[in-house]
């Protein structure tokens, strides 16, 4: 053998030997490693962590709770354009390779060698599934080997569509979103089926680096990544040139507040969460529980808007308080400086009360920076509310100047105006008076600012809204709507009160002398209520009000109970007024109807108690009928006459309430199909201002809600029960021409007649 041939053969033998050894080592490693790979049961029996979700009774999502925000979707329900965008961005040869894309590996290796570093990866969708389910994110050759082996194993056990479905549902996409269906809702507020090409491209760009390409946090980098995905989709023939250009030109609207839900029902959602967590404490946030409340979408929206409008109207009546805060913008030269957004991070954006930084201010115009880069200009009528705080004579710590934080809002003509975050709080609750199902619940002005639920947690004095229960007790003591009581000043020495002398007054300072009980309730006469309580007996009345659901301990047996000096919650008031609305039955309000698992199997369900069963009777049906009649007078010619005048119906009943020093304002009332209670006041009780009565501050929200809730409801009245008689009532004034009596209490000198059917309209 020649020397030249020898020098040729020996290196070949060495190379072949090394290759053989390497192949043998790979075979040994594979033979030892492959059998020890983890079981694929986690994939074949896929059970993702699905958050707890809360829904309305009519199946609208109210909120969700869980570390992972996820919505599982079947592969056949994923739009083709979404799949194509993912393939273009992540793995164009997914349906051709066997788990590891050899061509992709070689292409990435070549690119990395040319660039001098690891700049391009070649993980397939299958490898990403392997990593997400079984492996860590460490970048080692051992981990990559396991990833490749797992990819081969997955490919040999699952179909391509099964693998793709796992990927689409499991991948993390930022903002606590797991899976593309959840990301579509979180970033765009849409289901997958409604996404545009531009939107699917934005989502498809997220898996590479969810934090870097997050459109909420890094909109510029997200845009660059989106453009790359669109280019790849066009290059692969998934979209046409025209679609490509249209998608590039589409301005995306990203939901910056990812906690935002389509409907404002945060207090209800939190109540539902607590109920579910108490019932299923171990895995309440991961097993996909579905909590169905009794809330109705339209009612909840009406209640939220009504409370918001009522609070904002009150706030405007009491003037502008000045700048909310100040930030240092001396070093900012550009009006598009990203630092401005950072300075606004500490200021919550509650619905349409947008925080903004004043850039320039004078008495004619204010220019301000709003989150996201928008420069708003406020002038003319938009400045009127805040005018006195723009003047140079305004207090320095409240004056609107450069760097001041203000709140801006658009008016009906889409012009910007200055508003402010209100300090006052409010609550509203509405329920079905026949079974207690809560139709709407608003526990405060803004849940994110104050999570205290004023509907269930705020114990406040009810004021005159408590008088109907005093009157109801008086009916059981023989009084009638026609009874005449003296409306004159009254005083009690300390020997009677047990503490100090008491000289109560009527809220309007006016006294009418002898007045009929019906008229006294309509006009909310304090002197009459006190005399009725005194005549009925404070201990009797204290016990009697428990029939409506009130705790006796919250209403001490003193004459001040006649003016609502005890403590109640709006929840209690709705429970109590429902007794008058349904003809005398005690109901039990509830907010959660049932709880289902992720397969929609019912795990728990409420069986409501329904008015009509005699075991639930709280008061005599005749008592309920008479109280309903008198409470309708309150809304026709009494302190709440605005209700019937505005809604143009005569089947509304209720009572205003204003506590001493105008600390709390109430209106509680009903129509036969819905009972509602409106409250407004400060968390730290203080005077709301002269004239802020129940009829002024609380009633408007109730009217606004009822206008929507009763839009298609015909007038309805309680049927007259047996045992009542009507007697001609001369000189009745604004009251009915016929007065009603318990049969045993009817005046003997007058000829009783059959009771008047409330279905016919009484005279004013």
DRENSESE-978883 format. One record per residue (C-alpha): residue number from 1; x, y, z. Coordinates in steps of 0.001 Angstrom, whole numbers, plus 500000, padded with zeros to 6 digits. Example, Ala and Ser with C-alpha at 12.3 -4.5 7.8 and 13.67 -1.06 7.14 Angstrom:
! residues 2
1/512300/495500/507800
2/513670/498940/507140
***
This chain:
! residues 764
1/500000/500000/500000
2/501451/503271/498964
3/502171/505983/501478
4/499702/508338/499834
5/496904/505786/499994
6/497770/505054/503602
7/497509/508728/504518
8/494095/508785/502855
9/492693/505622/504425
10/493843/506154/508031
11/491998/509490/508573
12/488870/507991/507024
13/489066/505062/509416
14/489530/507421/512342
15/486572/509565/511258
16/484389/506526/510687
17/485433/505129/514036
18/484588/508351/515820
19/481257/508470/514001
20/480562/504874/514940
21/481394/505596/518563
22/479194/508703/518484
23/476318/506756/516919
24/476776/504015/519503
25/476745/506568/522292
26/473604/508205/520881
27/471931/504792/520619
28/472926/503971/524183
29/471711/507344/525422
30/468450/506989/523527
31/467932/503426/524723
32/468488/504516/528308
33/466681/507862/528120
34/463643/507291/525916
35/461992/504653/528160
36/462403/507024/531109
37/460710/509969/529478
38/457645/511149/531395
39/454235/509706/530668
40/452094/511667/528236
41/449014/511242/530429
42/449146/514948/531251
43/448627/515600/527535
44/446163/512847/526725
45/444108/513749/529826
46/444596/517488/529551
47/443235/519360/532564
48/444316/522980/532372
49/444016/525389/535264
50/440817/527213/534423
51/439831/530245/536527
52/436647/530692/538484
53/434173/532593/536325
54/431093/534524/537409
55/428097/535057/535109
56/424794/536894/535080
57/421539/534959/535110
58/421321/535642/531373
59/424831/534191/530754
60/427043/537270/530439
61/430532/537116/531950
62/430920/539357/535000
63/434435/538464/536128
64/437015/535774/536719
65/439510/534791/539417
66/442680/532723/539091
67/446420/533024/538521
68/445993/531815/534963
69/443407/533522/532826
70/442468/530820/530387
71/439636/529942/528019
72/439950/526467/526511
73/438980/526222/522832
74/438728/523220/520483
75/440991/523195/517452
76/438010/523107/515095
77/436730/526336/516673
78/439967/528226/516065
79/439653/530448/512964
80/441903/529424/510061
81/443549/532854/509972
82/444567/532508/513626
83/446169/529122/512946
84/447949/530486/509890
85/449325/533439/511848
86/450716/531106/514522
87/452307/528820/511912
88/453829/531791/510106
89/455307/533132/513324
90/456377/529920/515029
91/456521/526821/512831
92/455613/527018/509151
93/456503/523323/508558
94/454522/522052/511562
95/452352/519731/509476
96/455372/518345/507580
97/458041/517545/510199
98/458023/514772/512777
99/458511/516877/515884
100/461942/518340/515174
101/462364/520435/512042
102/465760/519384/510625
103/465687/522065/507943
104/464818/524658/510554
105/467702/523522/512764
106/470187/523766/509889
107/468828/527186/508911
108/469111/528468/512489
109/472613/526981/512857
110/473746/528719/509674
111/472255/532029/510802
112/473846/531764/514222
113/477290/530965/512766
114/477083/533967/510476
115/475938/536248/513285
116/478510/534919/515731
117/476080/534033/518480
118/472859/532294/519422
119/470336/534638/517886
120/467849/532333/516238
121/466046/529337/517663
122/464502/526388/515870
123/462001/524999/518388
124/458896/523597/516756
125/455382/523874/518141
126/455719/520262/519331
127/458961/521071/521156
128/457306/524077/522783
129/454461/521831/523987
130/457087/519452/525436
131/458858/522323/527181
132/455658/523943/528516
133/454279/520735/529980
134/457396/518856/531118
135/460600/520911/531145
136/462139/524051/532555
137/463241/527043/530498
138/466970/526582/531133
139/469134/526731/527995
140/471299/523602/528205
141/472115/520860/525717
142/470677/518252/528103
143/467352/520063/528243
144/467318/520453/524455
145/467964/516718/524072
146/465075/515852/526348
147/462916/518355/524488
148/463669/516712/521139
149/463056/513214/522503
150/459781/514283/524065
151/458775/515899/520782
152/459283/512588/518961
153/457291/510762/521635
154/454460/513301/521472
155/454324/513080/517677
156/454086/509286/517827
157/451160/509372/520270
158/449100/512414/519280
159/447798/513781/516006
160/449023/517113/514676
161/445699/518771/515477
162/445793/517445/519035
163/449283/518890/519512
164/448256/522209/517966
165/445204/522393/520228
166/447358/521853/523317
167/449710/524605/522189
168/446913/527078/521445
169/445389/526552/524902
170/448530/526257/527048
171/450987/528874/525772
172/451609/531924/527984
173/450910/535225/526193
174/451419/537889/528866
175/448960/539696/531161
176/448237/536371/532953
177/446710/535118/529684
178/447195/531447/528893
179/446061/530443/525452
180/444987/532474/522472
181/441270/532515/523345
182/442002/534194/526681
183/444496/536577/525062
184/441896/537670/522488
185/439558/538725/525286
186/442247/540305/527445
187/443991/542366/524761
188/441068/543124/522456
189/437887/542272/524377
190/436796/539909/521584
191/436365/536183/520973
192/438821/534563/518550
193/436207/534436/515802
194/435904/538242/515733
195/439611/539107/515433
196/440947/540902/512371
197/444110/539873/510494
198/446028/542674/512208
199/444870/541480/515623
200/445686/537795/515064
201/449158/538820/513873
202/449678/540795/517075
203/448693/537781/519193
204/450736/535339/517094
205/453821/537435/517764
206/453555/537058/521544
207/454857/533479/522176
208/458425/534405/521168
209/458714/536799/524146
210/455425/537713/525899
211/456988/540425/528047
212/459018/542039/525270
213/456188/542080/522724
214/453310/542839/525099
215/451250/545578/523363
216/450133/547002/526709
217/453637/547378/528137
218/455746/547712/524972
219/453507/548915/522134
220/456392/549882/519831
221/458173/546521/520033
222/454833/544747/519743
223/454172/546655/516518
224/457542/545601/515045
225/456821/541955/515875
226/453309/542228/514409
227/454719/543595/511154
228/457118/540647/510959
229/454255/538162/511397
230/452174/539902/508740
231/455152/539819/506366
232/455571/536062/506944
233/451832/535460/506431
234/451998/537308/503130
235/455209/535540/502119
236/453653/532124/502781
237/450497/532982/500830
238/448174/533029/503829
239/447052/536588/503066
240/446986/538628/499860
241/448956/541804/499216
242/445795/543840/499722
243/445042/542134/503062
244/448663/542655/504072
245/448517/546395/503431
246/445126/546760/505091
247/446391/544964/508204
248/449490/547162/508351
249/447301/550264/508201
250/444756/549144/510827
251/445053/551049/514118
252/444651/548530/516929
253/442676/549382/520059
254/444365/547595/522940
255/442592/547179/526251
256/445097/548803/528608
257/443115/547973/531750
258/443160/544194/531495
259/441110/543815/534674
260/438215/545512/532911
261/435117/543440/532343
262/432391/544215/529790
263/430002/545090/532614
264/430497/546870/535928
265/429463/544342/538559
266/432623/544105/540652
267/430820/544024/544004
268/428538/541208/542830
269/431500/539297/541418
270/433369/539545/544699
271/430317/538318/546625
272/430047/535349/544257
273/433760/534600/544658
274/433451/534510/548434
275/430446/532186/548254
276/432249/529798/545877
277/435468/529860/547924
278/433560/529034/551090
279/431835/526085/549392
280/434853/524742/547431
281/437946/526038/549252
282/440614/523676/547883
283/440665/524263/544130
284/438181/527078/543610
285/440494/529057/541283
286/441778/526220/539094
287/438960/523773/538373
288/436902/525971/536065
289/433913/526585/538320
290/431118/528646/536783
291/429087/530702/539256
292/425727/531888/537947
293/424323/534864/539800
294/420764/536195/539769
295/421936/539485/538253
296/420327/540586/534983
297/422615/542337/532501
298/420285/545198/531575
299/419323/545821/535193
300/422944/545850/536346
301/423972/548292/533648
302/421015/550531/534507
303/421855/550454/538217
304/425544/551218/537635
305/424817/554173/535367
306/422110/555463/537712
307/424393/555443/540743
308/427217/556998/538773
309/425006/559784/537425
310/423519/560473/540856
311/426923/560735/542500
312/428371/562935/539759
313/425323/565237/539878
314/425720/565579/543649
315/429429/566282/543211
316/428832/569033/540652
317/426286/570689/542949
318/429009/571155/545556
319/431755/572619/543402
320/435250/571847/542226
321/437844/571065/544904
322/440952/571683/542804
323/443885/569630/541522
324/443895/566003/542612
325/447700/565997/542948
326/450843/567382/541321
327/453687/565662/539469
328/457093/567033/538545
329/457363/567534/534776
330/460031/570236/534741
331/462507/567942/532991
332/460062/566839/530289
333/460607/568612/526977
334/458367/566586/524624
335/454617/566200/524956
336/455019/562573/523848
337/457649/561700/526454
338/456941/558158/527771
339/457695/559445/531266
340/454284/561124/531246
341/452611/557708/531066
342/454778/556500/533941
343/453706/559478/536040
344/450052/558516/535485
345/450511/554917/536639
346/449587/555796/540227
347/446243/557268/539194
348/443400/554822/538680
349/441251/555254/535563
350/437656/554584/536735
351/435599/554177/533599
352/435304/557626/531980
353/436987/559787/534655
354/440355/559888/532908
355/443407/561196/534782
356/445461/563742/532858
357/448539/565910/533453
358/448126/569626/532825
359/450721/570830/530320
360/449442/574380/529924
361/446718/576302/531757
362/445132/579727/531601
363/441613/581074/532059
364/440716/580389/528406
365/442183/576960/527750
366/443824/573953/529353
367/445965/571451/527465
368/446567/568138/529208
369/448272/564797/528536
370/446051/561739/528774
371/447342/558175/529193
372/448368/556696/525856
373/449715/559901/524361
374/446525/561848/523656
375/446671/565623/524143
376/443254/566961/525163
377/442177/570578/525003
378/439498/571922/527344
379/437895/575304/526790
380/434564/577139/526987
381/431878/575219/528866
382/434381/572482/529646
383/436231/574850/531990
384/433229/576312/533854
385/433137/573709/536617
386/436807/574341/537499
387/436977/578053/536641
388/437679/579331/540152
389/440668/576988/540492
390/442322/578315/537320
391/442411/581876/538583
392/445677/583099/540118
393/443786/583826/543354
394/443027/580116/543811
395/444751/578341/546728
396/448310/577377/545611
397/447824/573750/546670
398/444680/573416/544542
399/445246/575709/541560
400/445317/574165/538099
401/448797/574767/536689
402/451447/572842/534775
403/451980/569466/536450
404/448523/569332/538087
405/446577/566057/537919
406/443017/566590/536746
407/440157/564355/535600
408/438668/564787/532135
409/435535/563410/530515
410/433708/563895/527227
411/430238/565450/527261
412/427214/564668/525080
413/428777/566615/522183
414/432082/564731/522536
415/433862/567812/523890
416/436289/567459/526793
417/435370/568879/530186
418/436952/568908/533633
419/435399/566658/536267
420/436703/565215/539527
421/436726/562025/541535
422/433770/562330/543935
423/434284/561883/547650
424/430710/560851/548419
425/429690/557189/548224
426/426461/555547/547098
427/424797/552162/546796
428/421887/550614/544978
429/420146/547247/545280
430/417196/545829/543340
431/415476/542479/543797
432/412470/540451/542783
433/410060/540926/545714
434/408511/537505/545179
435/411548/535215/545460
436/414388/537512/546572
437/416535/537129/543436
438/418879/540136/543266
439/418519/541831/539877
440/421155/544546/540315
441/423712/545440/542973
442/426105/548386/543097
443/428071/548482/546335
444/429842/551789/545790
445/430947/554374/543256
446/434170/552613/542234
447/435215/549131/543395
448/438902/549687/542599
449/439005/552786/544794
450/436917/551425/547659
451/436056/547728/547941
452/433770/548251/550937
453/430349/546932/549917
454/427858/549524/551118
455/424908/547288/550201
456/425786/544573/552709
457/428366/546136/555046
458/427340/549749/555623
459/425214/550113/558749
460/423595/553521/558469
461/420657/555354/559981
462/417604/554956/557706
463/415924/558210/558725
464/412382/558615/557478
465/412651/555598/555176
466/412060/553559/558368
467/408704/555227/559099
468/406589/552760/557067
469/407424/550036/559590
470/406298/552278/562461
471/403047/552939/560567
472/402579/549234/559829
473/402906/548468/563544
474/400387/551227/564320
475/397827/549609/561983
476/398061/546472/564109
477/397335/548590/567154
478/394029/549818/565723
479/395109/552934/563861
480/393803/553429/560328
481/394919/555554/557369
482/392081/557924/558335
483/393207/558279/561960
484/393867/561897/562889
485/397099/562616/564770
486/398310/565980/565983
487/401216/567402/563994
488/402450/569870/566606
489/405820/570297/568360
490/406495/567896/571158
491/409189/567761/573834
492/410323/565101/576250
493/412072/565805/579547
494/415159/563855/580517
495/413066/561825/582949
496/411210/560338/579978
497/414155/559887/577577
498/416500/558523/580240
499/419323/560790/579088
500/418682/564393/578081
501/415681/566471/577114
502/414588/565974/573504
503/412716/568421/571287
504/412373/566876/567836
505/411247/568907/564819
506/409711/568279/561414
507/412338/568241/558694
508/410799/571317/556990
509/410025/573141/560237
510/406311/573278/559344
511/403427/571941/561466
512/399852/571346/560273
513/398021/570504/563457
514/395526/567604/563264
515/396417/565564/560203
516/395343/562215/558837
517/397784/559355/559140
518/397816/558812/555353
519/398743/562436/554677
520/401322/562456/557472
521/403243/559577/555869
522/403114/561180/552436
523/404520/564410/553897
524/406918/562582/556245
525/405750/564312/559406
526/408130/563500/562268
527/405727/564554/565025
528/403103/562082/563796
529/405586/559207/563644
530/406722/559882/567189
531/403161/559993/568502
532/402276/556778/566638
533/405297/555001/568136
534/404497/556317/571590
535/400885/555178/571324
536/401795/551744/569904
537/404495/551062/572487
538/408217/551128/571748
539/408780/547524/572855
540/405907/546274/570728
541/407262/548120/567680
542/410842/546963/568349
543/409617/543379/568249
544/407246/544019/565338
545/409956/545272/562950
546/411787/541956/563249
547/409015/540524/561045
548/410577/542469/558182
549/414055/541101/558816
550/415436/543845/561057
551/417492/542943/564126
552/415853/544208/567329
553/419288/545006/568787
554/419904/547530/565985
555/416731/549454/566922
556/416743/550280/570639
557/413291/550777/572206
558/413373/554563/572326
559/411145/557162/570685
560/414028/558110/568364
561/413237/554874/566540
562/410307/556796/564980
563/412817/558949/563086
564/414971/556061/561919
565/417760/556424/564471
566/418601/552719/564376
567/421000/551001/561961
568/420199/549211/558704
569/421858/548150/555466
570/420408/548563/551970
571/420174/544750/551843
572/417893/544823/554900
573/415809/547653/553501
574/415130/545815/550252
575/414196/542706/552231
576/411798/544751/554354
577/410122/546742/551561
578/409594/543512/549616
579/407082/542533/552315
580/404850/545449/551327
581/405383/544756/547614
582/404405/541073/547678
583/401385/541295/549959
584/402978/540534/553340
585/405509/537712/552875
586/409067/537618/554191
587/411513/536638/551448
588/415242/535876/551581
589/417339/537766/549013
590/420081/535776/547288
591/422678/536638/544669
592/424045/533235/543536
593/421663/530889/541735
594/423937/527903/541110
595/427540/526720/540778
596/428655/524438/537939
597/431897/522608/537211
598/433906/523022/534005
599/431635/520478/532262
600/428553/522472/533291
601/427405/519876/535798
602/425506/521504/538674
603/427417/521273/541966
604/425192/523515/544089
605/421910/525280/543554
606/419759/527658/545621
607/416127/526732/546153
608/414517/530136/546758
609/411600/530642/549067
610/408678/532202/547221
611/406072/534636/548503
612/402637/533051/548701
613/403356/530270/551179
614/401561/531059/554429
615/404527/529796/556439
616/406392/532857/555123
617/403738/535377/556078
618/405200/538304/557976
619/402240/540681/558290
620/398486/540655/557778
621/397664/540913/554038
622/395319/543790/554893
623/398221/545601/556536
624/400365/545137/553431
625/397539/546396/551223
626/396954/549542/553301
627/400680/550292/553530
628/401004/549837/549766
629/398165/552303/549289
630/399797/554895/551559
631/403261/554402/550103
632/401873/555011/546613
633/400583/558348/547867
634/404170/559247/548815
635/405155/558924/545141
636/402040/560670/543821
637/401705/563783/545988
638/404215/563329/548816
639/407967/563752/549257
640/408681/561474/546278
641/406062/562885/543868
642/408873/563273/541334
643/408829/559492/540831
644/405298/559172/539454
645/405582/562459/537570
646/408781/561381/535815
647/407871/557756/535087
648/404205/558573/534421
649/402803/555608/536316
650/400741/555274/539487
651/401847/551839/540662
652/405063/553077/542289
653/405374/553038/546064
654/408140/554001/548460
655/409526/556376/551030
656/412259/558991/551134
657/414666/559116/554041
658/416912/561889/555323
659/418784/561576/558585
660/419586/564328/561064
661/422029/566940/559705
662/421636/565502/556175
663/424163/562729/556825
664/422360/559954/554918
665/419856/560161/552081
666/417629/557220/551053
667/414853/556227/548786
668/413405/552741/549082
669/410467/551718/546949
670/408960/549252/544567
671/406627/548298/541809
672/404993/544869/541982
673/407798/543247/539939
674/410881/544886/541470
675/411909/546451/544766
676/414876/548797/544953
677/416799/550884/547440
678/419073/553866/546766
679/421458/555337/549374
680/424044/558130/549290
681/426387/559492/551977
682/430011/559796/553080
683/431948/556844/554470
684/432964/558992/557414
685/429488/560361/558221
686/429199/564101/557725
687/426698/566669/556532
688/426099/566368/552787
689/424859/569926/552554
690/421612/571832/552946
691/418833/570526/550741
692/420475/567115/550181
693/417411/565112/551172
694/416335/561656/550109
695/414152/563196/547424
696/417034/565264/546044
697/420098/563044/546433
698/418854/559425/546464
699/415555/559378/544561
700/417024/560303/541117
701/419101/557100/540962
702/416021/555017/541840
703/413952/556749/539148
704/416703/556321/536558
705/416972/552600/537287
706/413206/552042/537304
707/412817/553874/533984
708/414805/551057/532374
709/413671/548165/534576
710/409956/548970/534070
711/410192/550039/530431
712/407897/547274/529146
713/406098/546434/532393
714/402371/547262/532557
715/400967/548929/535660
716/400226/546376/538392
717/398551/546642/541794
718/398043/544338/544767
719/394660/542584/544768
720/392413/543649/547649
721/392395/540967/550399
722/389336/539936/552353
723/388547/541736/555562
724/388811/545304/554284
725/386006/547791/553787
726/386030/551247/552236
727/384165/554216/553648
728/383467/557572/552047
729/386163/559974/553171
730/384909/563586/553056
731/387551/566286/553153
732/390261/563859/552226
733/392303/566474/550399
734/394784/564823/548100
735/393999/561379/549513
736/391513/558921/548011
737/387792/559699/548162
738/387228/556278/549765
739/389270/555330/552849
740/390130/551744/553737
741/389684/550084/557127
742/390096/546691/558706
743/386546/545410/558858
744/386653/545252/562648
745/387948/548840/562850
746/385493/550469/560409
747/383556/553470/561799
748/380175/552121/562960
749/378292/555308/562140
750/379243/555091/558425
751/377932/552623/555896
752/380810/550357/554778
753/381192/549582/551106
754/383248/546941/549282
755/386956/547896/549136
756/388236/549918/546211
757/390163/547816/543698
758/393673/549304/543457
759/393639/548436/539805
760/391550/551562/539251
761/393453/554815/539538
762/392754/556720/542775
763/392055/560391/542598
764/394757/562880/543541
***
